[in-house]
Amino acid sequence: MGRMGRHLLGLAVVGLTLATSGAAFAELGQPAPWEWKLQESGSPVMDNIVWFHDFLAVLITVITLFVLALLVIVVVKFNARANPVPSRTTHNTLIEVAWTLVPVLILVGIAVPSFRLLFLELDVPKADLTIKATGKQWYWSYAYPDNGKFEFDSLMAQDKQPRLLGVDNEMVVPVNKVIRVQVTGADVIHAFALPAFGVKIDAIPGRLNETWFKATKTGMYYGQCSELCGKDHAFMPIAIRVVNDQEFASWVDAAKKKYASGGTSTYASAAGPAQ
């Protein structure tokens, strides 16, 4: 085997190792080492995002290979050695119509599922539960107006795993229920983002934005503020625990007592709540 063959084989082995490692370490609802694809889906919206991503990847690959094949044909068939007397053709009606219509059809084929996905993300269905998420410097506060109007803060916990994503108080929601999340900011612009649910929306002071998700699997799901909101922007995780209906009812009863008299913080940092 030549030197080039050995190099290609080595690259293939490294790529396969990284891909296998990413799959082995992948966990539901959180990033994984050497991850090269989207996080595993945990909601219908994310299912559609993954499908659209894979569809575009296939389409782009086909277009790239087709253009590469044309370039190779041009190089081999129409070089000076193969054609000492070059053709003087300047127009070809069929080709000109084809290279106008085919890109239009491709764009239409992309636009239809794209608009359908946007509609799915923005059209909030009838909600089973409403939660208000308020971004603050630098943590999140969650309110449950449908379950007793209690509210609590969620700050990064340095002694929890995964690192920089664990929090002291998670948002808790029931599985297979439509959760409407009303998002706003208390001070600067934040962004509520949760990759496994396909959710990302700005939290703007003085404005109430809405998004939704329907978790289809129980477990822990993690996200982060995805807007540059200040010095502790990197320490503003989002943690959502998805449980069954019985566990959610029990958690609500306990939360009403736990957070009944506790006020929310007005300032916090990565080190913990303000004293």
Disulfide bonds with the S-S distance in Angstrom:
none
